[in-house]
């Protein structure tokens, strides 16, 4: 398909307009058509391996997630469908639900036998809700009954105690609208929202379950489903509850996007890529956003272009399992070839009318390109640092953990690093961990495990972790401009225990990284080969080494990451003095002074 011409007058930052979004949606949908089953009940996309749910579930996933894209495309055009997208999915609905569970080329797996089907039911129900006048209302009675029968099991309690509760909510919202089992649907909505309420911690942040998993699921699930349900249901009470939370989240979330369009790659399910744009669009759609219409489109178009311009689709036009191109270490075991199409959520903006200011106002600059920013997200224990000169975003992690993090278990590269950025790492596999502080036991680096937040401030964040039985490490990051002070107080380690601090994992064409010893480390920095990251091959990571020297050992370093040409040595950006056993004073290059006190916890349990 031809690409519409850029419009740099309307969109000075990205050149893209609504026509580009429509063309991108059509292209993605047309390119998956060759992989549909004969009756169009499944979309079996090629991939390196099936998900842990199996090939048939993957075929349903490919169908459901591309159907959501088709629904957003057609609903946004008020039913106009020149490519006949919905006709194909109408055939698939009939074929897939005729005999669920049968081992043939069309049948969908039942939810009772395939847990992943519950996830996909949400995309299917949402697509049906959005396109009801043009699809559901035109189906024959038999097909509607088949589809409803297949969807109804999603009204039961969630088998996974995290954002999965919202899949039942989404199915219930459609069934309620369609007049099917409305009492049970209403009960499911109430039960689902009540469970998710337990995880709201304030300032727009939810944990993804009974844990400290703070990541992009906040934007493309935990806010997405409740707010969109309230909007579609016209439920003012619910929207008044969840809309302000979305606004608060977006006030922080907008700082996680690079000027090149990249969201910070942290957390899991990063193969969903431009689904990260769903929440900003949702804020504009519902009127709950701190962003202007022009800034919303600049963010969303920049994100979509970032991935499409960097190989997110292969030579067949298919979204692959990776970040730019394929990157196997990034892929969770639950993900299969159809999984990346949850990126369809990023097309939510198509629901806005063509005459909406989000499409007609000129693009406006993002925070990362207007001024240097330091923001602490206290509930999540995160600290964001952006610099306008290069548009880079750095996220310092002092409180977000993977759902399954355990002390002594393997670290999840998406959660356990002390820092992430829009243009580096993380390292994976057997490569040394980037942005990591470890004790070296028999030459092997300890893991971080769950990090317990130990406070945030306007320019800092701190956390505590237990790398070994009886050993605690209190860590803090203090930032200014593109400089970072990284401090660690090691408590309870045997004297003479080796330690290692690593820096940013940069690829040959990436930004410039520095790591400078201040206190406790040997004077020289080593350079470690750290292999391929989601940014590309050949990364290298600086490392500092030292040894503990008593029951409480302090280690301090300066780090920096910048895309500015010929940066000054990071040692010139700050004057650092260790003024006591656990206290540090920093005078930044502009003359401002900051003090950091690492207070040792009183209890071994902390």
N, C-alpha and C positions, 0 to 999 in steps of 0.2 A: 504494500500500500504506500502511496506517496505521502511524505511527511509535509504537513502544512508549513508555509513559510514562517520564519520567526517574525515576531512583532516587538522590536526593541523599544518602540515608543511606549507601548502599553506595559511591556514587561522588560524593563531595562536590565534586570539581573539574569533572567533565564531565557527570555525570548519566547516563552511558551504562553499559549492562550488555552481557552476551553477546547478549541478545535484540536489541539495537540493531545489533550487528555482523552477526547473521544476517539481519536485515531489510534492512540496507544491501547485503549481498551479493546477496540475492534481488532487490532493486530494480534493481541494476546489471545483473543477468543478464536479468531480464524486459524491461528497456528496450532491450537490443540485439537481442531476438528479431525485431522487424520488419525487420531488416537482414540476416537470414540468407538465403542462396540457397535456391531451392526444395527442393533435396536436403540443405540444411543443411551443405554442405561448406565454405562460405566465409561470413564475416561482413563484408559490404561497408559500412562505416560512412561517413557523409557527412563531408566535410572540405573545406578550402579548396584543397588540392592533394594529389596523391599523393606518396609518398616517392620517393627516387631509385631504389628497387627496382621501382617500378611498381604498378599497381592490383591485379594478381592477388596479388602478394606481400603487399600491404596487406590483402587479403581473408583470406589465410592468417593474417596477424598478428592481425587481429580475432578470428578463430576460436580461435587457439592461446591467446591471453592471457585471453580470457573463459573458455575451457575450464579453464585453471588456477584461475580463481576458482570455477567450478562444482565442480572437484575438491576444493578446500579446504573449500567449503561442505558437500558431501555426505560427504566423509571425516570431517570434524569432527562430523557427526551420525550416524556409524557406519552409513552407507548409507541413512538416511532421506532421502527426496527428494520431498517433497510437490508440488513444482512440476515434477517430471519433467525436471530439468536434464540428467541423464546420458543419458536416452533420446534427447534431441535431438542430443547430441554423439556418441552411438553411431552414429546415422544419418549424421552428418557425417563420421565416420571412414571409413565404407564408401564414401561418395560421393567424398570428397576424394582417396582413395588408389587408386581403381579404375583411373584412367588418368592418372597424373601427367604434367603438361606439356601435356595437351590443351587447346586453346582453347575451353572450354565454360564453363558457369555454375557448375561444381562442383570441377573438378580442381585439386589443389594443384600449385604449381610444384616441380620437382625441385631438389634441392640443387646438382646439377651446373650448373644454369643460373641459379639465383637464390641468391646467397650468404646473403641474409637468412633463407632457409629453415632454415639451420643454427641461427640464433638461436631461431627458433620451435620447432624440434625439441625444444629443452630444456623449454619449457613443456608441450609435448604429452607428452613422456616422463615428466616429473615428475607431470603430471596422471594419466597412466595408472598410474604406480607407486603413487600415493596411493589410487586408486580401484580397484585391481586386482580385489578380490572382487566388486565391483558393476558393473564395466564390462568390463575386458579378459577376465576368465574367462568372461564370458557372450557374448562375440562368437563368431561362427562362424569356422571354421578359415580360410576364404578371406579374411575381413576381417583377421584377425590376421596372415596372411601378407602381405597388401598393406601393412598398417601397418608391419610389421617391415622389409619391403623398402624402404619410403620412409625409415625411420629409419636404416638401416644406414650410409649414406654419412657420417653425422655422426661415425662412428668414425675417420675419417681425420684427418690433421693439420689444425689450425685454419688457415684462410686469413688470419686476422687475429691478430697476435701480441700479444694482450692478454687481457682477461677472457673472450674468446671460447673459449679452451681449455676453459673450464668447461662449455660447452654439450655438447661431446662427452662429458665426464665424466658429465653428467646423463643423457644418452641411454644411455651404457654401463651406468650403474647400473640402469636399468629393464630393459634387455635381459638383463643378468646375472641379475636376479631372475626374469625370465620364461624363463630357460633358452635364450636365443637367442644363438648365436655367442659363447659365454661366454669363450673364450680371447681372442678379439679384443677383447671388451669389457673384460676385465681389463687387457689391454695398454694400452688407451685410458685407463683410469683412472690407471694408473701414469704414463703419459707426460704426461697433463694435469696431474696434481698435481706432477710434477717440474718442469714449466715454470713453474707459478705459484710454486713454491718460490723461484725465482730473484728474485722481486719482493718477498719478505717482508723488511721492513727493521727489524722489531722494534716492541715496544710496541703490537702490534695493528694496525699499518699496512702495507698493501701499496701499491706503485705499480702503476698499471694498465698494465703493459708496461714496456719499456725507456725510461723517461721519468720525470718527476716529476708524474704526474697523480694527485693525492690528492683524492678527492671522495666522494660518496655511493655510488659503485660499490664502495667498501670494504664497505659495509653490505649493499647489496642484490645483490651478485654475488660478490665475492672471498672473503667469509666465508660468504655464504648457501649457495652450492652445495657446497663441500667439507664443511661442518659438517652440512648437511642430508643429504647423501649418506651420511656416516659414521653418522648417527643412524638413517636408514632401513635401512641395511645391517646395523646392529648391530655395526659394526666398532669394537671398543673401542680398538684401536691407533690408528686414524685419529682417533677422537674425542679421545683423550688428546693427540694432536698439535695438532689444530685448535681444540678447545674452549677451552683456555687463551688462545689468541690472540684468540678471539671475546670472551672475558671482558675481556681487556686493552683491546680496542677499545671495548667498551661502556662501560668506565670513563671513557674520553674522550668517546665519542660522545654520551652522555646530556647532556653540557653544550652540545650544539648545538641544543637544542630550547627555544624560547621558552615562557613560561608560557601563551601563547595557543594553543600547539600547533604553531606553525610551526617546521619545520626551517630551518636557515640555507640560503638559496638560493645555493649556490656550486657550481661544476663544471658538468657537462653533463647532459642528459637529465632536467632538472628537471620535465618534464611527467609523470614517474612519481609525483610527489607523495607520497602516503602509503605508497608502497613503502619509504620511509624507516623505517617502523615494523617492517619485516621482521626486522632483526637483533635488536632488543630481544625480540621474540616468540621468536626462535630460541634466544636465550640461556636463556630460561625453559623452553622445550621440552626442551632438552638438559641443563639444569642448569649451564650455563656462563655465569653472569651475576653482576655485582655488585649488580644491582637486586633489590629486594624484589618479590614478586608484585604488590602494590598499586601500586608505582611503575611497574612495567612497563605495567600496564593504564592507568594515568593518562597515561603518555607516549603510548601507542598510540591510545587513545580521543581524547586531545586532538588528535593529529595528524589522525586521520580526520575529526573534527568540524571542525577548522580549515578544511579544504578543502571539505567538503560544505556548510558554512554560508556559504561565500564564493564560491559560483558555480562550483565545479569542474565540476558537471554543468549542462547547458543545460536548456531547457524540455522537451526530449524525454528527459531523464535520462541523456544521453550525456556521458562525460568528454571534454572538449575539449583542444585543443593549447595549453596555457598553464599558469599557476600558480593564480590564482583562476579568472577566466574566460579566454577566449582571449587569447593574447599572442604574436603571430607572431615577434617578434624572439628569443623564447626557444627557438624550435623548430629543432633540427638538421635538415639535409637528409635524414638517414636516417630521420626520423620521419614517419609517415603517420597517417591517422585512427584506426587501431587501436592505435597505439603507447602512448597513455596507459594502456591496460589492463594494462601491466606493474605498475601500482599494485596489482594483485591480490595481489602478494607480501605486501603489508601485512596481508592477512587470514590470515597463517600462524597466528595465535593461535587460530583456530577448531580447529586440531588438538589443542589442549589440552582435556581433558575438562571438561564443564560444572561438575564439582565441584572443579576445580583451584583452588588459592588465587589464581591470577591472575585468576579470575573471581569468587571468593567473598570475598576479603579486601577491606577498604576501600581506596580509592585513597589514595596517599601523595604528598606534595609532591615535586616535582622539584628538583634542585640549584639551578636558576635562581631558584626562589622561596623557597629556604631561606636563602641567604646570597650575598653577593658572591663571585665566583670569578674567579681568573686561573689558567689552565692552559696550559702550553706542550706542544705535541705535537712533540717534537724530530724524529722521522724525517720528518715531513711539513713541517717548518718553519712550523707554524701556531701561533697564539696566540689562545686564546679568552678572552673577557671578558664576564662576566654580572653583572647587578645585580638584587638581589632586590626593590628598591623598585618597579621597573617591569617586571621579567621579561624585559628585552631581552637578546639575545645578539649579540655582535659577534665576528667572526672576522677576525683580522689575518693576512694571507697573505704569508709570506716563504719560499716554497719550493714551492708547488703550481702546476704549469703544465699547459696543455692538451697533449694528445697531439701535436698538430701545431705547437706553438709554435716560431717561428724568429725569430732576431734580425732586426729590420727588417721583419718581416711584420706583418699586422694582428693586433691583440690580440683574444683571445677574452674578451668581457665576463664570462664565467663563471669565468675563471681569473686574469686578469692584474691585477685590482684589488688594491690594497694592503689593502683591508678590505671585508667584507660584513657585513650584519646581517639579522636576521629581520624588519625593518620598513622597509627602504630598498632602493633600486636593485636591481641595477646599471643604469646608463644604457646605451643601445645606439645603434647606427646612427651618424648624424652628430652626435649630441649630445656635448658635452664629456664625457670620462670622469670619473666620480666617483672619489673616493679614489685619486687618481693624481698622481704627480709627473712633470713633463715639462719638457724643454727646448723652447722655441718657436723653430722654424726657419722663417723666412719666414711667421710667423704660425701655423704648423702644429705641433701638439703631437707630440713623439716618442712612440713606443710603449714599453712596458716589455719585452716579449719574455720569454724564459726568465729566471726569477729563480733565482740560485744561493744557497742558504742560507748565512748567515754567522754562525750561532749562535743558540741560544735559551737563555733563562734562566727563572727562576720568574715574572718579570713583563715579559719582553721577547722580541723576536725581531728578527733582522736578515737582510738579503739584499743581493746585489749584482746589478746588471743593466747592460747595455751599450746605451744608447739610440742611440748614434751610433758610427761607427768611431773608435777612439781615446779614447772618452769612457766613463767608468765612474761609476756612482752607487751609493754604499753607503748603504742605507736602514735605519733602525731604528725600532721602535715600542716605547714603554715605557708601561704602563698602570697605573691605580689608580682604583678606584671606577668612575665613568663617564667619567673624564678620560683623554686619550691625549696623549702627547708623540710627535710625528712629526719625525724628524730625517733629513736627507739630506746627504751629503758628495759634492759633484760634483767629479770628478777629470778633468782634461785638456780641459775645455771652453774655447773662446776667451773671453777676458775680455769682459764686457758681454753675454754670451748671456742672453736672457730665460728665466726659468723660471716654472712655475706649479704650485702645490699646490691640489688640489681636495679638498673635504670630502664629507660624506654627501649623497646625493640624496634629499631628503625631499618627500613629497607634501603637499598642503594639510592633510590630516587625519592626517598622520604624526607622528612624534616631533619633538623640537626639536633642531636641529643647530647647533653653533657651531664656528668656526674663527678662531683668534687668532694673529697674528704675534708671534714672540718674537725671532728673529734672522735677518737676511738678506733679509727681505721688506719691502715698503712697508707703512705702518701701516694702510691701509684694506683691507677685504675686499670683493670684488665678489660680486654674486649673479648666477649664470648660469641662464637657463632651460634645463632639460635634458629636457623632454618626458615621455613616458610611460615608466614602468618597470613591472615585474611587480606593483608595489604599487598602480598606478593612474596616472592622467594628472596633468599639471601639476607635475611635480617641479621643484625648484630646488636649486642646488648652490652653496655658497660657494667662493670661490677667492681665493688669495693670489698676488701677483706679486712678482718680484724679478729681479736680474741677477747673474751670476757676477762675481767680483771678483779672480780670480787662478787659478792652476793647481789650487787646492783651495779650494772655496767651501762653507761650511756654511750650511744653511737649517734653521731650527727653528720649529715651530708647536705650539700646543696645540689639540686638537679635543675635542669631546664630542658624544655622542648620548644623549638621555634622553627618556623619556616622562613623567617627573615634571613636575608643574605648576610654572610659574614658577621654572625653574632659575636658580641663581646664575651670573653670568658665569664662563666657563671660566678666565679669567685669575685668578680668586680661588681656584681649586681647587689651584693650584700656584705656587710661586715658582721660576722657572727662571733659572739663571745659566750662561752660557757661560764656563767657567773655563780654557779653553785653546783652541788652534786647532781641536781636534777633540773636546773634552771638555765634558760638560754635567753640572751638578748640579741635581737637582730635589728640592724639599721640598714634599711633598704637604700638603693641608689638615689632615690629622691629625697632622702633625709628623714623619712618617717621611721619610727622605732616601734618594734613589737616585742613583747615578752611572752615566753612560753615556760610554764612550769609543769613538769611531768610528775604528778603526785602518785606515788606508789600506792596501789590499793591495799587496804588493811587486811582483806580476807583472801585466803587461797581460792575461795569459791568465785570470786569476782573475775 
